[in-house]
Structures are given as C-alpha cells and as structure tokens.
Amino acid sequence: MMLLWACSLWVVASAVVAMLPMQHQYIPGIALLLAAPVLIVWVGLAIGWWAAALGLVAFVSMYRHPLRYFWTRARGLEKELPK
C-alpha cells in the first residue's frame, strides 16, 4: 500500500511541476528525476521485473530531454539550456 501512495504522490508532484513556468521547474524536476529510479526499483522488487521495465520506459519517455542533456554533459560536450 505504501508503494501505491509513493507512486501516486510522485505522479501528482510531476503534474504540478509540469504546470510551473520553465524557470521554476529545475529544482523540483531534479528531485523528481532522482526519486524516480528509487521508485522503479521498489516497483521491481514488489511487483516484478516486467513492471519495473514498464516504469523505466515511461520514465525515459517523460524525462528524455533532461536525460539527453545530462548524457551530453557526461560525454564532455556543451549543450545550451533553454531560456
């Protein structure tokens, strides 16, 4: 039951952050970005690997731009931030 509440809270928080202006999305977005893998592992342990795989696909789909930015920075390339 705790897993359901945690995942539901994450979804609601993501929706609220998405409604914020872009300049106010960075800090809460990073927190949600860091919390998602923890939830995905938790789902995998509680339900199974197939549910974790679906969660991972949804996570990568939702956070594709920040993940692409961090991947570019990790390779040592520069990428412009949106204004």
Chimera marker file (.cmm) of the C-alpha trace (Angstrom):
<marker_set name="trace">
<marker id="1" x="0.000" y="0.000" z="0.000" r="1" g="1" b="0" radius="0.5"/>
<marker id="2" x="2.895" y="2.324" z="0.734" r="1" g="1" b="0" radius="0.5"/>
<marker id="3" x="4.232" y="1.779" z="-2.792" r="1" g="1" b="0" radius="0.5"/>
<marker id="4" x="0.896" y="2.864" z="-4.265" r="1" g="1" b="0" radius="0.5"/>
<marker id="5" x="0.909" y="6.061" z="-2.196" r="1" g="1" b="0" radius="0.5"/>
<marker id="6" x="4.525" y="6.856" z="-3.075" r="1" g="1" b="0" radius="0.5"/>
<marker id="7" x="3.941" y="6.362" z="-6.803" r="1" g="1" b="0" radius="0.5"/>
<marker id="8" x="0.705" y="8.364" z="-6.704" r="1" g="1" b="0" radius="0.5"/>
<marker id="9" x="2.432" y="11.225" z="-4.886" r="1" g="1" b="0" radius="0.5"/>
<marker id="10" x="5.239" y="11.187" z="-7.468" r="1" g="1" b="0" radius="0.5"/>
<marker id="11" x="2.727" y="11.386" z="-10.337" r="1" g="1" b="0" radius="0.5"/>
<marker id="12" x="0.827" y="14.283" z="-8.748" r="1" g="1" b="0" radius="0.5"/>
<marker id="13" x="4.081" y="16.121" z="-7.981" r="1" g="1" b="0" radius="0.5"/>
<marker id="14" x="5.222" y="15.626" z="-11.592" r="1" g="1" b="0" radius="0.5"/>
<marker id="15" x="1.963" y="17.069" z="-12.893" r="1" g="1" b="0" radius="0.5"/>
<marker id="16" x="2.257" y="20.085" z="-10.597" r="1" g="1" b="0" radius="0.5"/>
<marker id="17" x="5.880" y="20.710" z="-11.602" r="1" g="1" b="0" radius="0.5"/>
<marker id="18" x="4.941" y="20.444" z="-15.281" r="1" g="1" b="0" radius="0.5"/>
<marker id="19" x="2.455" y="23.293" z="-14.811" r="1" g="1" b="0" radius="0.5"/>
<marker id="20" x="5.113" y="25.610" z="-13.372" r="1" g="1" b="0" radius="0.5"/>
<marker id="21" x="6.902" y="28.140" z="-15.572" r="1" g="1" b="0" radius="0.5"/>
<marker id="22" x="10.105" y="26.723" z="-17.053" r="1" g="1" b="0" radius="0.5"/>
<marker id="23" x="12.464" y="28.716" z="-14.807" r="1" g="1" b="0" radius="0.5"/>
<marker id="24" x="10.775" y="27.259" z="-11.699" r="1" g="1" b="0" radius="0.5"/>
<marker id="25" x="10.848" y="23.629" z="-12.875" r="1" g="1" b="0" radius="0.5"/>
<marker id="26" x="14.558" y="22.889" z="-12.445" r="1" g="1" b="0" radius="0.5"/>
<marker id="27" x="14.945" y="22.175" z="-8.716" r="1" g="1" b="0" radius="0.5"/>
<marker id="28" x="11.729" y="20.172" z="-8.197" r="1" g="1" b="0" radius="0.5"/>
<marker id="29" x="12.321" y="18.448" z="-11.540" r="1" g="1" b="0" radius="0.5"/>
<marker id="30" x="15.777" y="17.294" z="-10.434" r="1" g="1" b="0" radius="0.5"/>
<marker id="31" x="14.272" y="15.967" z="-7.182" r="1" g="1" b="0" radius="0.5"/>
<marker id="32" x="11.660" y="14.017" z="-9.145" r="1" g="1" b="0" radius="0.5"/>
<marker id="33" x="14.344" y="12.815" z="-11.578" r="1" g="1" b="0" radius="0.5"/>
<marker id="34" x="16.371" y="11.420" z="-8.671" r="1" g="1" b="0" radius="0.5"/>
<marker id="35" x="13.344" y="9.894" z="-6.916" r="1" g="1" b="0" radius="0.5"/>
<marker id="36" x="12.095" y="8.004" z="-9.983" r="1" g="1" b="0" radius="0.5"/>
<marker id="37" x="14.826" y="5.298" z="-10.094" r="1" g="1" b="0" radius="0.5"/>
<marker id="38" x="14.211" y="4.570" z="-6.407" r="1" g="1" b="0" radius="0.5"/>
<marker id="39" x="10.503" y="4.092" z="-7.119" r="1" g="1" b="0" radius="0.5"/>
<marker id="40" x="11.238" y="1.952" z="-10.181" r="1" g="1" b="0" radius="0.5"/>
<marker id="41" x="13.485" y="-0.368" z="-8.160" r="1" g="1" b="0" radius="0.5"/>
<marker id="42" x="10.844" y="-0.508" z="-5.434" r="1" g="1" b="0" radius="0.5"/>
<marker id="43" x="8.198" y="-1.443" z="-8.026" r="1" g="1" b="0" radius="0.5"/>
<marker id="44" x="10.532" y="-4.086" z="-9.416" r="1" g="1" b="0" radius="0.5"/>
<marker id="45" x="11.065" y="-5.652" z="-6.006" r="1" g="1" b="0" radius="0.5"/>
<marker id="46" x="7.396" y="-5.537" z="-5.026" r="1" g="1" b="0" radius="0.5"/>
<marker id="47" x="5.707" y="-6.470" z="-8.317" r="1" g="1" b="0" radius="0.5"/>
<marker id="48" x="8.260" y="-7.870" z="-10.730" r="1" g="1" b="0" radius="0.5"/>
<marker id="49" x="10.823" y="-7.042" z="-13.369" r="1" g="1" b="0" radius="0.5"/>
<marker id="50" x="8.176" y="-6.525" z="-16.085" r="1" g="1" b="0" radius="0.5"/>
<marker id="51" x="6.518" y="-3.732" z="-14.069" r="1" g="1" b="0" radius="0.5"/>
<marker id="52" x="9.905" y="-2.127" z="-13.440" r="1" g="1" b="0" radius="0.5"/>
<marker id="53" x="10.683" y="-2.324" z="-17.169" r="1" g="1" b="0" radius="0.5"/>
<marker id="54" x="7.397" y="-0.585" z="-17.999" r="1" g="1" b="0" radius="0.5"/>
<marker id="55" x="8.167" y="2.053" z="-15.376" r="1" g="1" b="0" radius="0.5"/>
<marker id="56" x="11.631" y="2.573" z="-16.832" r="1" g="1" b="0" radius="0.5"/>
<marker id="57" x="10.214" y="3.031" z="-20.328" r="1" g="1" b="0" radius="0.5"/>
<marker id="58" x="7.703" y="5.582" z="-19.020" r="1" g="1" b="0" radius="0.5"/>
<marker id="59" x="10.424" y="7.377" z="-17.038" r="1" g="1" b="0" radius="0.5"/>
<marker id="60" x="12.766" y="7.652" z="-20.035" r="1" g="1" b="0" radius="0.5"/>
<marker id="61" x="9.878" y="8.866" z="-22.181" r="1" g="1" b="0" radius="0.5"/>
<marker id="62" x="8.893" y="11.577" z="-19.693" r="1" g="1" b="0" radius="0.5"/>
<marker id="63" x="12.427" y="12.743" z="-18.907" r="1" g="1" b="0" radius="0.5"/>
<marker id="64" x="14.010" y="12.318" z="-22.340" r="1" g="1" b="0" radius="0.5"/>
<marker id="65" x="15.202" y="15.938" z="-22.631" r="1" g="1" b="0" radius="0.5"/>
<marker id="66" x="16.884" y="16.197" z="-19.197" r="1" g="1" b="0" radius="0.5"/>
<marker id="67" x="18.400" y="12.738" z="-19.658" r="1" g="1" b="0" radius="0.5"/>
<marker id="68" x="19.720" y="13.746" z="-23.099" r="1" g="1" b="0" radius="0.5"/>
<marker id="69" x="21.197" y="16.920" z="-21.545" r="1" g="1" b="0" radius="0.5"/>
<marker id="70" x="22.944" y="15.001" z="-18.747" r="1" g="1" b="0" radius="0.5"/>
<marker id="71" x="24.199" y="12.374" z="-21.239" r="1" g="1" b="0" radius="0.5"/>
<marker id="72" x="25.665" y="15.139" z="-23.412" r="1" g="1" b="0" radius="0.5"/>
<marker id="73" x="27.335" y="16.757" z="-20.407" r="1" g="1" b="0" radius="0.5"/>
<marker id="74" x="28.696" y="13.395" z="-19.201" r="1" g="1" b="0" radius="0.5"/>
<marker id="75" x="30.407" y="12.920" z="-22.570" r="1" g="1" b="0" radius="0.5"/>
<marker id="76" x="32.096" y="16.314" z="-22.147" r="1" g="1" b="0" radius="0.5"/>
<marker id="77" x="30.096" y="18.189" z="-24.771" r="1" g="1" b="0" radius="0.5"/>
<marker id="78" x="28.377" y="21.536" z="-24.181" r="1" g="1" b="0" radius="0.5"/>
<marker id="79" x="24.651" y="21.955" z="-24.680" r="1" g="1" b="0" radius="0.5"/>
<marker id="80" x="22.634" y="25.148" z="-24.373" r="1" g="1" b="0" radius="0.5"/>
<marker id="81" x="19.933" y="25.393" z="-21.748" r="1" g="1" b="0" radius="0.5"/>
<marker id="82" x="16.525" y="26.706" z="-22.830" r="1" g="1" b="0" radius="0.5"/>
<marker id="83" x="15.738" y="30.271" z="-21.767" r="1" g="1" b="0" radius="0.5"/>
<link id1="1" id2="2" r="1" g="1" b="0" radius="0.2"/>
<link id1="2" id2="3" r="1" g="1" b="0" radius="0.2"/>
<link id1="3" id2="4" r="1" g="1" b="0" radius="0.2"/>
<link id1="4" id2="5" r="1" g="1" b="0" radius="0.2"/>
<link id1="5" id2="6" r="1" g="1" b="0" radius="0.2"/>
<link id1="6" id2="7" r="1" g="1" b="0" radius="0.2"/>
<link id1="7" id2="8" r="1" g="1" b="0" radius="0.2"/>
<link id1="8" id2="9" r="1" g="1" b="0" radius="0.2"/>
<link id1="9" id2="10" r="1" g="1" b="0" radius="0.2"/>
<link id1="10" id2="11" r="1" g="1" b="0" radius="0.2"/>
<link id1="11" id2="12" r="1" g="1" b="0" radius="0.2"/>
<link id1="12" id2="13" r="1" g="1" b="0" radius="0.2"/>
<link id1="13" id2="14" r="1" g="1" b="0" radius="0.2"/>
<link id1="14" id2="15" r="1" g="1" b="0" radius="0.2"/>
<link id1="15" id2="16" r="1" g="1" b="0" radius="0.2"/>
<link id1="16" id2="17" r="1" g="1" b="0" radius="0.2"/>
<link id1="17" id2="18" r="1" g="1" b="0" radius="0.2"/>
<link id1="18" id2="19" r="1" g="1" b="0" radius="0.2"/>
<link id1="19" id2="20" r="1" g="1" b="0" radius="0.2"/>
<link id1="20" id2="21" r="1" g="1" b="0" radius="0.2"/>
<link id1="21" id2="22" r="1" g="1" b="0" radius="0.2"/>
<link id1="22" id2="23" r="1" g="1" b="0" radius="0.2"/>
<link id1="23" id2="24" r="1" g="1" b="0" radius="0.2"/>
<link id1="24" id2="25" r="1" g="1" b="0" radius="0.2"/>
<link id1="25" id2="26" r="1" g="1" b="0" radius="0.2"/>
<link id1="26" id2="27" r="1" g="1" b="0" radius="0.2"/>
<link id1="27" id2="28" r="1" g="1" b="0" radius="0.2"/>
<link id1="28" id2="29" r="1" g="1" b="0" radius="0.2"/>
<link id1="29" id2="30" r="1" g="1" b="0" radius="0.2"/>
<link id1="30" id2="31" r="1" g="1" b="0" radius="0.2"/>
<link id1="31" id2="32" r="1" g="1" b="0" radius="0.2"/>
<link id1="32" id2="33" r="1" g="1" b="0" radius="0.2"/>
<link id1="33" id2="34" r="1" g="1" b="0" radius="0.2"/>
<link id1="34" id2="35" r="1" g="1" b="0" radius="0.2"/>
<link id1="35" id2="36" r="1" g="1" b="0" radius="0.2"/>
<link id1="36" id2="37" r="1" g="1" b="0" radius="0.2"/>
<link id1="37" id2="38" r="1" g="1" b="0" radius="0.2"/>
<link id1="38" id2="39" r="1" g="1" b="0" radius="0.2"/>
<link id1="39" id2="40" r="1" g="1" b="0" radius="0.2"/>
<link id1="40" id2="41" r="1" g="1" b="0" radius="0.2"/>
<link id1="41" id2="42" r="1" g="1" b="0" radius="0.2"/>
<link id1="42" id2="43" r="1" g="1" b="0" radius="0.2"/>
<link id1="43" id2="44" r="1" g="1" b="0" radius="0.2"/>
<link id1="44" id2="45" r="1" g="1" b="0" radius="0.2"/>
<link id1="45" id2="46" r="1" g="1" b="0" radius="0.2"/>
<link id1="46" id2="47" r="1" g="1" b="0" radius="0.2"/>
<link id1="47" id2="48" r="1" g="1" b="0" radius="0.2"/>
<link id1="48" id2="49" r="1" g="1" b="0" radius="0.2"/>
<link id1="49" id2="50" r="1" g="1" b="0" radius="0.2"/>
<link id1="50" id2="51" r="1" g="1" b="0" radius="0.2"/>
<link id1="51" id2="52" r="1" g="1" b="0" radius="0.2"/>
<link id1="52" id2="53" r="1" g="1" b="0" radius="0.2"/>
<link id1="53" id2="54" r="1" g="1" b="0" radius="0.2"/>
<link id1="54" id2="55" r="1" g="1" b="0" radius="0.2"/>
<link id1="55" id2="56" r="1" g="1" b="0" radius="0.2"/>
<link id1="56" id2="57" r="1" g="1" b="0" radius="0.2"/>
<link id1="57" id2="58" r="1" g="1" b="0" radius="0.2"/>
<link id1="58" id2="59" r="1" g="1" b="0" radius="0.2"/>
<link id1="59" id2="60" r="1" g="1" b="0" radius="0.2"/>
<link id1="60" id2="61" r="1" g="1" b="0" radius="0.2"/>
<link id1="61" id2="62" r="1" g="1" b="0" radius="0.2"/>
<link id1="62" id2="63" r="1" g="1" b="0" radius="0.2"/>
<link id1="63" id2="64" r="1" g="1" b="0" radius="0.2"/>
<link id1="64" id2="65" r="1" g="1" b="0" radius="0.2"/>
<link id1="65" id2="66" r="1" g="1" b="0" radius="0.2"/>
<link id1="66" id2="67" r="1" g="1" b="0" radius="0.2"/>
<link id1="67" id2="68" r="1" g="1" b="0" radius="0.2"/>
<link id1="68" id2="69" r="1" g="1" b="0" radius="0.2"/>
<link id1="69" id2="70" r="1" g="1" b="0" radius="0.2"/>
<link id1="70" id2="71" r="1" g="1" b="0" radius="0.2"/>
<link id1="71" id2="72" r="1" g="1" b="0" radius="0.2"/>
<link id1="72" id2="73" r="1" g="1" b="0" radius="0.2"/>
<link id1="73" id2="74" r="1" g="1" b="0" radius="0.2"/>
<link id1="74" id2="75" r="1" g="1" b="0" radius="0.2"/>
<link id1="75" id2="76" r="1" g="1" b="0" radius="0.2"/>
<link id1="76" id2="77" r="1" g="1" b="0" radius="0.2"/>
<link id1="77" id2="78" r="1" g="1" b="0" radius="0.2"/>
<link id1="78" id2="79" r="1" g="1" b="0" radius="0.2"/>
<link id1="79" id2="80" r="1" g="1" b="0" radius="0.2"/>
<link id1="80" id2="81" r="1" g="1" b="0" radius="0.2"/>
<link id1="81" id2="82" r="1" g="1" b="0" radius="0.2"/>
<link id1="82" id2="83" r="1" g="1" b="0" radius="0.2"/>
</marker_set>
